[in-house]
Amino acid sequence: MPRRNDKAVFGSRLRLEVLVTVADVGSLDGADRLLGIGRSNLSHVIERIEELAGTALFERHPDGVSLTPAGGAAAQHARLLLRVMDAAESSFVREREVLSEP
């Protein structure tokens, strides 16, 4: 089984979900509640994504965050990847159900 690439910007589903959720909510406080991740952990995930991307993806403001141009592009890619992952998972579930029918 191939090893997960932790050095890839989108190396895990968690990173994808964090990027999209923070972008949609516009704040770490709201995103941490939705994702069930502590604020500190959420901040670390965002910092890691930005470190791997080599650029800021969010602009920090007193009342929240907004996407930079690079962040907007990254969020679009993250949404696409999540849709593909969800479609693949649904396909596997359907196939498993078909194969398990008598």
Secondary structure, DSSP 8 states (H G I E B T S, - for coil): -----TTSTT-SHHHHHHHHHHHHH-SHHHHHHHHT--HHHHHHHHHHHHHHHTS--EEEETTEEEE-HHHHHHHHHHHHHHHHHHHHHHHHHHHHHHHH--
